[in-house]
Amino acid sequence: MDEEDHKIIVALWSDEIYFKGTVEMGSCTLAFDWFEPPICTEFHEGDTAGLLVPGELYGEDVGKTTCHYQGEITNPNTENWGYGNIIIAIENAYPGYEVHCTFTVHNIGSIPVDICGFVVTDPTGALTWDDMQGALVDDNCE
């Protein structure tokens, strides 16, 4: 090997680089899905085992439940739309009257979302949420 094969070559390079651009934030807007309207189904306990049976006790028509969405909202970034509120109205409920409501919530924005919980409230303040029962209850009734 001759002497040139063992030489170390060093180079130094220095310069400035500039980037120009725009960064836009995504958006998160939860909405009730207009494509899948809410469904509320009445139940009562069918026997001592606590099994739920669709309909009211003894086939009566005493209780009444209605549900609907209201308050159309639109995400300004995606232009997707849905509803901001679900209204569930229960009238003439009696002990043992149960209603199960099914609805769909979507993120109409652009950022992925995981829903980890929910809050159920009574706008009149007469009912409070009971985690053990998984229901709104009237604390004044025994």
Backbone as a ProteinNet text record, in pm:
[ID]
protein_1_A
[PRIMARY]
MDEEDHKIIVALWSDEIYFKGTVEMGSCTLAFDWFEPPICTEFHEGDTAGLLVPGELYGEDVGKTTCHYQGEITNPNTENWGYGNIIIAIENAYPGYEVHCTFTVHNIGSIPVDICGFVVTDPTGALTWDDMQGALVDDNCE
[TERTIARY]
83.7	0	87.7	47.6	128	64.4	131.9	96.7	-39.9	-85	-212.1	-332.2	-322.2	-433.6	-467.4	-379.6	-401.1	-432.4	-460.1	-487.5	-633	-659.4	-794.8	-832.8	-949.2	-996.9	-1112.6	-1111.2	-1215	-1273.3	-1408.7	-1474.3	-1565.9	-1582.1	-1669.6	-1767.2	-1897.1	-1999	-2091.1	-2125.8	-2212.7	-2295.8	-2425.2	-2514.1	-2643.3	-2726	-2855.5	-2963.8	-3063.9	-3178.6	-3303.4	-3389	-3512.5	-3631.1	-3730.7	-3854.6	-3967.3	-4057.7	-4173	-4297	-4396.5	-4518.6	-4622.5	-4730.4	-4840.2	-4874	-4892.5	-4936.1	-5078.8	-5168.1	-5307.1	-5343.5	-5418.1	-5463.1	-5587.6	-5602.6	-5725.9	-5835.1	-5949.1	-6059.7	-6132.6	-6197.5	-6275.4	-6413.8	-6515.8	-6653	-6737.2	-6783.5	-6869.5	-7012.4	-7080	-7217.2	-7297.1	-7426.3	-7516.7	-7541.6	-7541.7	-7543.7	-7682.8	-7693	-7820.7	-7868.3	-7776.1	-7810.7	-7874.2	-7846.8	-7901.3	-7980.8	-8111.9	-8191.9	-8194.8	-8217.1	-8219.9	-8341.7	-8325.7	-8435.1	-8447.4	-8567.3	-8593.1	-8695.1	-8665.9	-8752.1	-8792	-8922.7	-8974.2	-8957.6	-8929.6	-8917	-8982.7	-9009.4	-9047.8	-8987.8	-8978.8	-8926	-9031.8	-8992.1	-9088.2	-9114.2	-9016	-9034.7	-8938.6	-8935.9	-8851.8	-8702.9	-8663.8	-8522.2	-8471.3	-8561.4	-8521.2	-8497.8	-8540.9	-8525.8	-8615.7	-8565	-8643.5	-8722.3	-8847.5	-8938.1	-8976.4	-8970.4	-9010.7	-9157.3	-9185.2	-9321.3	-9346.6	-9467.9	-9504.2	-9568.9	-9570.1	-9626.7	-9773.4	-9813	-9949.5	-9999.6	-9909.3	-9949.3	-10014.4	-10005.9	-10066.2	-9990.5	-10052.4	-9988.6	-9994	-9917.3	-9919.2	-9800.5	-9680.9	-9560.5	-9542	-9467.8	-9441.9	-9299.9	-9226	-9090.6	-9074.4	-9021.8	-8988.4	-8841.9	-8778.2	-8639.2	-8614.2	-8534.4	-8498.8	-8372.1	-8310.1	-8192.7	-8238.4	-8158.3	-8186.2	-8056.1	-8059.8	-7943.7	-7839.5	-7869	-7775.1	-7643	-7532.3	-7398.6	-7317.2	-7224.7	-7137.4	-6993.5	-6904.5	-6762.6	-6711.5	-6652.9	-6611	-6496.4	-6416.3	-6303.4	-6342.8	-6430.7	-6468.1	-6601.3	-6682.1	-6817.1	-6910.5	-6869.4	-6959.5	-7056	-7175.1	-7272.7	-7341.2	-7403.8	-7479.6	-7559.3	-7594.5	-7674	-7597.1	-7614.8	-7542.6	-7608.7	-7737.9	-7811.2	-7903.2	-7926.5	-8031.5	-8129.2	-8255.4	-8359.8	-8435.6	-8435.8	-8511.1	-8612.9	-8740.7	-8848	-8925.1	-8932.2	-9004.4	-9119.6	-9241.2	-9361.3	-9434.4	-9496.9	-9578.2	-9502	-9375.2	-9297.8	-9347.8	-9338.8	-9384.1	-9277.6	-9280.9	-9179.9	-9176.1	-9058.4	-9042.1	-9042.1	-9081.5	-9081.3	-8937.9	-8886.1	-8749.4	-8749.1	-8657.6	-8640.8	-8493.2	-8465.3	-8328.2	-8322.5	-8229.3	-8215.3	-8082.2	-8089.1	-7970.6	-7951	-7827.7	-7796.7	-7650.7	-7612.9	-7476.3	-7413.4	-7291.9	-7214	-7092.2	-7069	-6952.2	-6870.5	-6742.6	-6659.2	-6669.5	-6728.1	-6741.1	-6621.6	-6523	-6399.1	-6295.2	-6169	-6061.9	-5961.6	-5975.2	-5883.7	-5950.7	-5882.5	-5942.3	-5977.8	-6088.1	-6137.5	-6173.7	-6140.4	-6188.8	-6278.4	-6402.3	-6495.2	-6475.1	-6441.7	-6409.7	-6519.2	-6620.4	-6725.9	-6836	-6938.1	-7049.7	-7115.1	-7195.1	-7268.3	-7414.5	-7500.8	-7645	-7702.1	-7777.6	-7833.2	-7982	-8047.3	-8188.4	-8193.2	-8243.2	-8241.6	-8323.1	-8417.7	-8497.3	-8426.5	-8325.6	-8254.2	-8324.4	-8441.3	-8516.1	-8453.3	-8386.3	-8327.8	-8176.2	-8113.3	-7967.7	-7923.5	-7801.8	-7748.7	-7700.9	-7743.5	-7700.3	-7614.7	-7482.8	-7391.6	-7425.9	-7470	-7501.8	-7618.1	-7718.1	-7833.9	-7815.5	-7721.1	-7702.6	-7823.9	-7879.7	-8004.4	-8017.4	-8104.6	-8145.4	-8248.4	-8235.1	-8328.8	-8377.4	-8494.1	-8551.6	-8514.6	-8425.8	-8380	-8491.1	-8601	-8711	-8805.8	-8793.7	-8880.2	-8808.6	-8885.1	-8824.5	-8873.3
-117.1	0	122.7	213.8	334.7	434.9	544	642	707	720.5	786.7	705.7	577.7	494.7	517.3	575.3	588.9	731.9	817.5	956.3	970.3	1057.9	1089.8	1223.5	1225.3	1347.7	1400.5	1525.2	1587.8	1702.4	1711.5	1823.1	1891.7	2017.4	2093.3	2168.2	2153.3	2221	2291	2410.2	2487.2	2579.6	2581.1	2668.3	2681.4	2773.4	2790.3	2740.4	2676.3	2627.6	2689.6	2743.2	2805.1	2725.5	2705.2	2639.4	2739.5	2737.1	2825.2	2740.5	2757.9	2680.9	2721.8	2650	2677.3	2549.7	2562.1	2450	2478.8	2385.5	2402.8	2295.6	2335.6	2244	2172.1	2047.8	1975.5	2022.5	1958.4	1999.1	1876.2	1896	1790	1845.5	1785.6	1826.1	1700	1670.3	1553.7	1592	1504.1	1532.4	1403.1	1416	1302.6	1285.5	1162.1	1130	1147.2	1234.5	1260.1	1137.9	1051.4	936	823.7	820.7	717.1	783.3	800.3	866.6	784.7	851.1	778.4	686.5	577.3	481.8	456.9	473.9	444.7	332.3	231.5	114.2	96.6	75.3	55.2	-91.1	-111.6	-245.7	-249.4	-370.4	-393.3	-526.3	-545.1	-671.4	-778.7	-888.8	-993.2	-1094.8	-1123.7	-1223.4	-1194	-1282.7	-1259.1	-1263.1	-1320.6	-1325.7	-1190.1	-1094	-960.6	-946.2	-1045.1	-1034.7	-924.9	-849.5	-740.7	-790.6	-746	-782.3	-653.1	-650.4	-529.2	-494.3	-365.9	-318.2	-283.8	-235.3	-197.3	-314	-303.9	-406.4	-430	-555	-597.9	-540	-498.7	-445.9	-309.2	-243.8	-111.3	-7.9	108.1	218.6	341.7	337.7	444.6	538.4	480.5	560.2	599.1	704.7	749.6	805.3	763.2	813.3	859.4	978	1027.6	1071.6	1061.5	1106.7	1163.9	1268	1330.1	1413.5	1444.1	1531.2	1674	1769.1	1909.7	1988.5	2103.9	2192.4	2149.6	2171.5	2132.6	2206.6	2131.4	2190.9	2146.3	2232.4	2202.8	2229.2	2138.1	2160.3	2253.2	2368.4	2465	2416	2321.5	2272.6	2163.6	2073.3	1959.6	1980.2	2074.1	2099.7	1981.5	1883.5	1775.4	1830.7	1771.5	1823.9	1711.6	1749.8	1658.7	1742.5	1683.8	1754.7	1763.6	1874.2	1898.2	1841	1809.9	1762.9	1647.4	1562.6	1461.4	1491.8	1490.6	1515.6	1385.2	1336.4	1215.9	1258.9	1251	1292.3	1168.3	1147.7	1034	1089.9	1045.8	1094.2	976.7	1002.9	904.3	775.9	788.1	669.9	619.9	491.5	428.7	328	282.1	185.2	62.2	27.8	-87	-50.1	72.8	118.7	153.9	91.5	118.4	153.8	241.3	280.6	268.4	203.4	195.6	276.9	370.5	456.2	427.2	414.9	389.3	506.7	556.6	667.6	657.3	731	726.8	864.9	868.7	992.1	975.1	1073	1071.3	1197.7	1187.9	1306.8	1357.2	1473	1528	1616.5	1619.4	1692.4	1602.1	1640.6	1568.2	1501.1	1521.6	1460.8	1336.7	1222.6	1102.4	1124.4	1063.8	1082	946.5	927.5	814.3	870.8	822	867.8	779.1	840.8	765.5	773.8	853.7	867.5	957	974.4	1059.6	1116.9	1219.8	1283	1288.2	1240.3	1246	1343.3	1440.1	1540.2	1557.5	1608.1	1645.1	1797.5	1859.8	2006.7	2072.2	1997.8	2055.4	2043.5	1955.1	1934.7	1841.1	1788.5	1699.6	1560.8	1517.9	1384.3	1393.4	1294	1287	1150.7	1144.6	1019.6	929.5	803.5	703.3	600.8	600.7	507.9	362.2	332.2	193.2	139.4	223.5	181.3	208.7	294.6	332.8	406.5	493.6	560.5	694.2	779.6	900.2	858.5	908.5	871.9	997.2	983.9	1090.2	1059.6	1137.9	1113.2	1130.5	1194.7	1217.2	1098.7	1003.7	885	771.6	692.2	576.1	448.2
0	0	0	-78.9	-75.3	19.6	38.4	137.9	113.7	-7.3	-37.6	9.9	22.4	67	214.1	291.8	434.5	476.3	388	422.8	467.2	560.4	605.9	545.9	487.9	424.9	509	543.9	624.4	544.3	548.7	480.7	580.6	569.2	655.7	567.3	603.2	524.8	621.7	592.9	679.7	592.5	621.3	545.2	624.8	588.7	653.3	559.8	619.2	542	603.2	520.7	566.7	513.1	599.4	558.8	575.3	483.1	492.8	468.3	551.8	534.1	636.8	636.9	728.1	803.5	931.9	1014.1	1057.1	1030.3	1070.1	1171.2	1271	1373.6	1325.1	1362.9	1333.9	1428.1	1421.1	1506.9	1559.7	1671.9	1735.6	1766.1	1709.4	1736	1747.5	1868.7	1887.3	1854.4	1781.8	1740.8	1738.8	1766.6	1750.5	1601.7	1557.8	1415.3	1354.3	1255.6	1188.2	1111	1070	986.8	1068	1197.7	1284.7	1396.8	1378.7	1481.4	1611.2	1724.3	1851.4	1859.6	1931.4	1951.3	2101.2	2154.9	2295.5	2303.1	2384	2396.1	2542	2565.4	2700.7	2742	2870.9	2927.4	3064.8	3111.1	3250.1	3294.4	3426.4	3476.9	3458.3	3393.6	3358.8	3466.8	3550.6	3655.5	3770.2	3865.4	3983.3	3952.1	3837.7	3800.5	3753	3736.5	3694.3	3545.1	3466.9	3321.4	3267.6	3172.8	3114.7	2995.3	2989.9	2881.2	2809.1	2675	2602.7	2629.6	2633.1	2654.1	2799.8	2825.6	2961.6	3034.8	3166	3252.4	3217.9	3203	3170	3038	2951.3	2821.1	2828	2943.1	2960.5	2877.7	2859.8	2789.3	2879.4	2988.4	3087.5	3067.5	3067.9	3050.1	2904.4	2884.1	2747	2740.6	2639.9	2620.3	2476.3	2460.4	2326.8	2328.4	2213.2	2204.7	2065.6	2063.6	1935.9	1954.1	1842.7	1843.3	1818.9	1867.1	1835.8	1836.6	1776.2	1773.3	1672.5	1545.7	1439.4	1455.8	1444.3	1451.3	1330.2	1288.5	1174.8	1215.9	1181.1	1205.2	1096	1131.2	1028.9	940	989	908.6	810.5	854.3	769.1	698.5	748.9	700.4	722.9	805.5	846.2	949.6	957.5	1051.2	1127.3	1235.7	1320.5	1418.5	1531.8	1631.9	1763	1833.6	1957.3	2080.8	2075	2193.1	2158.3	2256.4	2247	2360	2328.4	2427.2	2447.4	2570.5	2606.2	2710.7	2675.7	2766.1	2810.7	2941.5	2998.7	3080.7	3047.8	3116.2	3180.1	3293.4	3365.3	3396.5	3429.1	3467.5	3602.9	3624.7	3748.2	3791.8	3917.3	3962.4	3870.9	3825	3735.7	3588.1	3554.1	3414.7	3377.6	3274.4	3230.1	3082.9	3047.4	2907.6	2873	2762.2	2711	2582.6	2576.7	2459.2	2390.2	2259.2	2178.3	2083.7	2077.6	1988	1948.1	1845.2	1793.7	1802.6	1856.5	1864.2	1774.8	1688.3	1599.4	1619.3	1587.4	1579.5	1436	1417.8	1282.2	1247.6	1337	1312.5	1249.2	1263	1194.6	1288.5	1419.6	1515.8	1574.6	1579.1	1638.7	1786	1829.8	1965.8	2025.9	2152.9	2230.9	2339.7	2348.1	2450.9	2573.2	2685.1	2806.6	2912.2	2891.3	2990.4	2937.8	3018	2978	3103	3082.7	3191.1	3150.5	3239.4	3216	3317.8	3271.1	3362.4	3338.8	3440.7	3433.4	3434.6	3327.8	3323.5	3434.7	3494.9	3603.5	3737.8	3746.2	3871.6	3968.3	3932.3	4021.4	4029.9	3924.2	3919.9	3922.2	3982.9	3984.7	3933.6	3882.9	3827.1	3940.2	3937.8	4034.9	3961.5	3989.3	3921.3	3948.8	4070.2	4105.1	4021.1	3997.2	3918.2	3769.7	3737.3	3597.8	3544.5	3628.6	3591	3663.2	3609	3679.4	3783.5	3905.2	4011.5	4082.5	4143.4	4224.6	4369	4426.8	4563.4	4666.5	4629.4	4722.9	4730.5	4638.4	4639.5	4711.5	4780.9	4848	4788.1
[MASK]
++++++++++++++++++++++++++++++++++++++++++++++++++++++++++++++++++++++++++++++++++++++++++++++++++++++++++++++++++++++++++++++++++++++++++++++

